[in-house]
Amino acid sequence: MKNVPDTVLGRMYRDHISFIVNKDIESLLNQYTNDALLISSFTKQPLYYKGREQVREHMNGILAISGLDSDIAFWAETDDPQTLMIVEAITMQTDAGEQHMRFADSWVLRDGKIAIHFAGMTQYPDGSVA
């Protein structure tokens, strides 16, 4: 991971990526509220995951990757309300080989847990831009 600040949310983000790399689904889900909403653009159409069990469904797909590397290009966070907005360049290994993508992720937290997660892919593995 590159360019992640040493803040509360920076440490939470580092943990988040580590949980993905280590395929630790329970610790990853513990970062979310029970009623979390994750909105994903991974398939070029919006997908909505409501509640921890549906977030689990989304995350299980992500846990299939390996060799995840994240380079933060933009980082913004607030304390009250606690929010995070990042733009990141991602490199990962999949069954299809090395993939390069760009994401614009945003979190809205409640009581220190992710209540809303906008998981926005802005550049897909095929190079197309959202």
N, C-alpha and C positions, 0 to 999 in steps of 0.2 A: 504494500500500500504506500502510495506517495501522496504527500501534501495534505495529510489529515492532521488538524490541529489537536493539541493536548487540552481538550475541554471535556466537559461531561458528555456532550453529544459526540465529540470526536472519539472518545473511548468507547461509547456505545456503538458507533459505526464500526470501529475496529473489531469489537466483539461480534457484531453482526456478520461481517465478512469472515471472521475466524470460524464462527458456527457453521457457515455455509461450506467453507473449505474442509472442515472436520466432519461434515455431515451430521452435525449435532442438532437434529430437528427440534428436540424438546427445549433446549436452551434458546434456540432461535424463536420458537413460538412463545416462550416466556417473555420475550421483548414486546409482545403485542397484548393489547387488552382483549378480554374475552369477546367483546363485540366489535373487534377491529374491522375496518373496511380497507381492502387493498384493491386498487384500480390499476390494471396492467394493460400496457399497449404492446406486449411482446409479440402478439399475432397480427398486428396492424389493425385490429378491431378491438374496441374496449372489452376487457373481461373484468368482471366484478366478483370479488371474493369477500363474503360477509361472514364474520365469526371465525374463531380460531380453526375450526375443522376445515373450512374452505380455504383459509390461508395455508393450512397444512398441505392441501392439495396443490396449491401453487408452488409452495416451497419444495415439495417432493420432486417436482420437475427440475428445479434449480439445483438440487443436491446431486443430480446426475453429472454435473460438470466437474472438471478438475483443473488444476493449474490456474486458478483465478488470480488475476492481478488487476488492481484498481489504481488509477492515476487521477486524482481529483483536479479538475480544471477550474472549478468554482465552488465555493463553500460559503453559505450564509446560515446563521442560526440566531434565534431569539430565545430569551429566557421566559417571558411572560406575555403571551402563551409560549410554551416551549415548542419550537418548530425547527426544522432543518430543511435546507434546499441545497442540493448538490448537482453538479454536472461532472460526470466521470467517464474516462476512457477505460474500457474493460477489455482485457485479453483473457481468453480461457481455452481450455482443451475440451473438445467434444468428440463424439464418434466420427464426425466429419472432418476432424483436424482442428488446427488453431483457428479461433474465431476472434474478430475484432468488432467491437460495438461501442456505442456511446449511449449513456443513460442520463436522464434528468430525473432524479429521485427527490421526492419531498415527503417529509414526515410531519405529522401533527401529533404531539404527545399529550397524554392525559395521565397524571400521577406517575410520570416517569416511564410510561409505556407507550408504544406506537398505537394510536387510535385510528389514524388514517394514514395510508401509505400510497402515494402516487408513484407507481413504478413505470416511469416513462422511458421507453427506448426511443432514442432520437436518430440513431443510425443502426440499421440492421446488419446482420452478418454478410448479406449479399452486397453491402455498400449503399443500398438505397436509404434515403433520408425520409423521416416521418414528416 
